[in-house]
Amino acid sequence: MATTPTSTEAGTPEIELPPVREAGDDLGTIVEDRVVVAMSGGVDSSVTAALCAEQGHDTVGISMRLYSTPQDDYSGSCCSPDDLFDARQVAASVDMPFYVANYQEVFRERVIDYFVDEYRRGRTPNPCVACNNHLKFDILLDRTLALGSRYLATGHYARVDHSGDRPKLKRGVDPEKDQSYFLFGIPREALDRILFPLGSLQKDEVREHARRLGLATADKPESHEICFVGGGDYKEYVEERLSEKDRRPGKIVHQSGEVLGEHDGIHQFTIGQRRGLGLSYHKRLYVQSIRPEDGTVVVGPKDGLAARGLVAERCNWLSFERPRGPLECEVQIRYRTDPVPALVTTGDDAETAFVEFVEPQRAVTPGQAAVFYRGDEVLGGGFIEEARS
């Protein structure tokens, strides 16, 4: 049975439940056609829920309460109190049960504290990856069992192909919205329980479905900010949460060794940064490296940003337990960059990967994700530990 979401003549994806591959599962009382939908209150998760309900699945909505923020600060973010209200309204309009789960403590520990600590260490974190790894496809996926469902559906623009002997995570068909980069950390064994109904749709098609279904979120603007930072500046947000000893002031040094200035904290910088350095210099300067041990920020010309490779840690593999020998693939080192050809090998364990680019790449940034692709299939990924020149 083909279970990858496809499009009908009317453009509506067919949401077929994956085959049950495991034998003898002890999952409690499970309603086999029940789908729990993670609802953030945006148009994407709203359409996901409404499509599941429209096609006859026993659909249950659940929203995660992740943080408490004054109303003036959460305009433009996601998962705010207003978003929870919108999610509840959509659930009521399609007549499905709806729950709110309070995950504020675990979100603070695994996402917010991680975010602040990475900047404290001179790294550039990706909180969306952390949220997906620790909340949506870990705790929330387990929560679906308590709601009597084997399956979790989300509004991500990605696909899970169930047509072969194992499920494959693939890019969404809309290249401008594809979110597979954020999903490399999904446990391999969990892919059989995950649905991405929007993966075969373009964003404008999702809006059209929302209007067709009469959803209150049909014309709701997208969120573009870090959800828990809201309308504020992330540097200010981090600084407010650092102790005095963790602010790491230091010198700004040219790659030649010349001291050009001082700064108030390494959390203000990221690799490749050009603006906001607070320097007057006769040539454009870019942040080339950050040394947390002494608070030094090294700057230099753009050509000093080139790296021939990188080391990635905490790798998760989706297409196999680990590569057998050197792996030729494409590697994407930031969300909004194109993947590039590379050779990947693993260390003594599968959690460490060494990447050698075919052509040197600029601004390889510790803390960001390196995601490994073969065409549109996600092979796995990890977190950049260091660049190699």
N, C-alpha and C positions, 0 to 999 in steps of 0.2 A: 504493500500500500504506500503510495506517495504521500508523505506527510509534510513536506516542505510547503509553507504557505504559497499559494499560487493566486493568480487573478482570474476572476470570471470575466465574461464579456462586459459586465457592468462595472468592472474594476474593483469588486469587493473581494478581499482575500478569503480563501477557504481555510477556516481554522480547524484543522483536523488534529486530534490528540495523538501523540506518538504511541507506537506500540509499546507494550510492557515487556521489557527485555529480561527483567530479573525474575527468577523463579523462587517461589517461597518467601516473598517479602512479608515481613511482619510489620505492617504499617498501621495496624488498628483498623477501625471501620472507615473505609474509603469509598466515597461515591465516585465511580470511575469517570463520569462525564463532568465532574465539578472542576471548575477553574477558579482559583483565587487570583484576583487582579490587583497589582500594586498601583494605587491611585495617588498621584501627587497633587491633583487638582488642576493640572494643565490639560491642554487639548489632546495631547498624544495618549496619555493614560486614560482619558475619558473616552476616546474613540476605541481604544483597546477593550475597555470594559463593555461598551455598548455593542461592539461587533460580536464579542463572545456571547452576550445575552441574546442578540438578534438571531444568531445562528443556532440557538436552542441549547447551549451549554448551561449547566447549573452554575451560575456565576455569582461569586462573592467578592465584594470590594473591601480592600483594607488600605488604610493610610497610616503612615508612620509619623508620629509627632517626634521631631528630632531636636528641637531647640526652642527656647522662649526668647523672643526679641520684641522690644517696643515697636509699636505699629509704624512709627515714623522711620524705622530703620530697615523694614523688610520689603519696601516697594521695589519691584523688579526681581526679587529673589523667588525661589520655589520653596514649597513645604512650609509656608507661613500659615498662621491661623485662617487667613482669608482663603488660602488654597484648600485647607481641610474643609471649609464650608462649601467651596465649589465642588469638591469631590463628593461630599455627602449629597449635594443637590443633584449631581449627575446620577448617582446611584439610585436616588429616589425616582428620578425620571424614567429609569429603565426597570424599576421595580425589583431591585436586587438587595440582599442584605449588605450592610456596610458596617465596618468596625474601624476604630482608631486604636493603634497600639503605641504605647508610650515607650520610646527607645531613647529618651534624652540622655540618660546616663551612659549607655554604651556608645552613642554617637559622640558624646563629649570625649570619652576615653579613646575611641578608635579612629575618630576623624579629626575633631577639633584639636585635641592634644597632640596628635600626630602632625597635623598641619603646622602648629606653632613650633613644635620641636624640630621639624625639618628645617624651617627657616632659621632657627637658633643655631643649627649646625652648618649653615651656609649652603643648604640644598634648596631645591625648588620642588615642592610636593604637588601631587595631583589628587585633591580631595575626592574627586568623582570616582577615581579608581578605588580608593579606600572605602568609600561608601558602598560601592557595588560589591566589593570583596567581603566586607564585614557585616553589612546590613541586609541588602537586598537578596544576595545569593548565598547567604549563610543563615543568619537568624530568621529573616522573613521566609526563606524557602522552607526552613524547618517548621515555621509557624503554620504553613499551609496544611501540614498533616493534622494539626490540632483542629483545623477547620474542616477536616474530612476530605481534603483534596490531595491528589498526587501532583497536581500541576500548578505552576505559578506563571502568570502572564504579565509582561510589562510593556511599556510603550517605547522601548528602545528601538532604534533603527538598526537592526541587525537581523540575522536569520539563523535558525538551527535546521540543518538539513538532516532529516531522519531516514532518508531513502536507502542508505547503504547498511553495512553491517555494524556501523557505529555512527553516532551523531557527530556532525561537524558544525562548528561555529563559523559563520560566513558574514561578510560585509552586507549591510543594507544596500538595496538597489539605488537609493538616492545618494550620490556621492557627496552632496553638500551636507547631508544629515547623518551619514553613517557613523555609528557609535561603537563599532566593534572594538576599537582601540581601548575603550574603557573596560572591556569585558573579559580580557585575557585571563583574569584570576578566577573565573568560574570553575569550581571543581569539575574535573572530567566526568565523574559519575553523576553529576547533577544535570547534564545537558538533556537527558531524556525527560526531565521534568519541567523544562522551561519552554515557554512559547513567546515568540516575538511577532505578533500579528501584523505589525506595521512594517516589517522588514522588506516586504515586496511592494511597498507603496512609496510614492513621492510625497513630499510635504503638502503640496497643494491638493493632492488627492485626500489626504487625511482631513484637511480643512473642509473639503467638499462633503466627506462622510459626516463630519460633525454637524454641518448645516442640514444635511439630509435627515439626520437623526434628531434634529432639534435640540442639540446639547447647548447648555448655557455657556460652555467654554469655547464655542466654535470660533469666536474672533478674539479670544484672549491672547494678549501678547506673550511671546516666549520669554523665559527668564534667561539672562545672559551673565548673571553675576554668581559669585560663590555664595551659596544659599545662606550660610550662617553669618557671612560678613554683611550681607544686605547692601544698602546704599553707601556704605563706608569704604575707606581705603584699606586694603588688606595689610599694608605695612603698618598703618596705625593700629589696626586690630591686633596684629602680632605683638607690636611694641607694648601695648597695654597689658599683655599677658606674660611678658618676660620679666624676670626678676632683674635687679640691678646688675648682678654678677653675670647674667646671661645675655646682656645687651651687646657684648663683644665689640666695643669701639676699637678703632685701629687706624692704620695708615692706608692710603691709596697709593700704590707703587706702580710705576711704569715697568714693563717687562725688562727694560734695560737696567733696572735697579733704582732709578731716580724716584725720590719721594715727591709726589705731586700734591698731596693734601691729606686730610683726615676725614673720618666719617664717624657717625654715632652708633653704628651697628651693622653687622654683616647681613642681618635680616632684610635690609633695604635693597639688596643686590641679587641679581641672577645672571648666569652665564649668558653672554651675548648682549647684555644690556648696553645701550648707548645713551639714552636720555636720563636725566636726573642724577648724573654723576657729581655735579657741583664743581666741575673743573673748568679752567680756562686753558686751552691748549691749542697749538697751531694746526693739529690734525685731529680727525675724528678718532675717538677712543672707545673701546668696547671692553666689557668685563671679560677677562680670559680665565681667571680662576679665583677661588675664594679659599683662604686658609683659616679655618676656624680655630686652629690651635693658637694663633697669635693675632687673629682679627685682621689680617692683611687681605686687601682686595687688589689683585693684579690686573692692570689694564694694558691695552696695546692696540695695534691696528687690526683690521678685520681679518687679515690673512693669518693672524695668530690664533684664530678660533678653530682652524681646521684640525680634525682628529681622524686618524686612520682606523680607529676602532673604539671599543668600549668593553667594560665588564658589567654584566647585569647579575644581580643577586635576587633571591627569593623568587626564582622562576617557577612558573606553572605551565605544564604542557598539556595541551588538549588533544592533539592528534596522535600522541603516543606517550608512553611513560617517560621516555627521554630519547633524544636522537641517537641513532646508531651510527657513530662516526660523524664526520663533518657534514653540516647541513647547509645546502645552498638554498637561499630563500631571499625574501625582501624584508627589510627591517624599517619600521616607522618609529622615530624617536621623539615625536611630538604629535599632538592631536591634529594640528592643522599643517602637517607637512606630508609630502609624498613619501611612500616607502622606497627604499633604495636597495639594490642588490648587495648581498653580503654573504660571508661564510661564517657559520655559527658552530662552535664546538662547546661541549660541556666539560666541567671540571670533574673532580672526584665524585661529586654528587650532582644530581640533575638540577639543583637549585642555583648553580652558578653557570653562567654562559659567557663565552668570550666571542665577541663579534669583530670581524675584520671586514671593513667596507671595501667594495671594489674601487670606489672613488672616495677620497676624504670628505667628511661632512663637517659643517660648521655648527658650533654651539651645542655640542653634546653635553647635556646638563644633568648632573647628579640629582637624583630624586624623581626625575621624570621616568615614564615607562618606555621601554624598548619592546615593541610588539612584533612578533615574527609571523609573516604571511607567506603563503604560496598561492599566488593569484588572489582570489577573494576569500580563501580559507585562513582562519586564524590558527596557526600551529601552536602558539603559546606566547609567553612574554615574561618580562621581569622588570625590576627597577634598576635604573642606571646607577652604578656605584662610582664609576670613574671613567673618564675619557682616556684613550691611549693615543699618543701622538706618533 
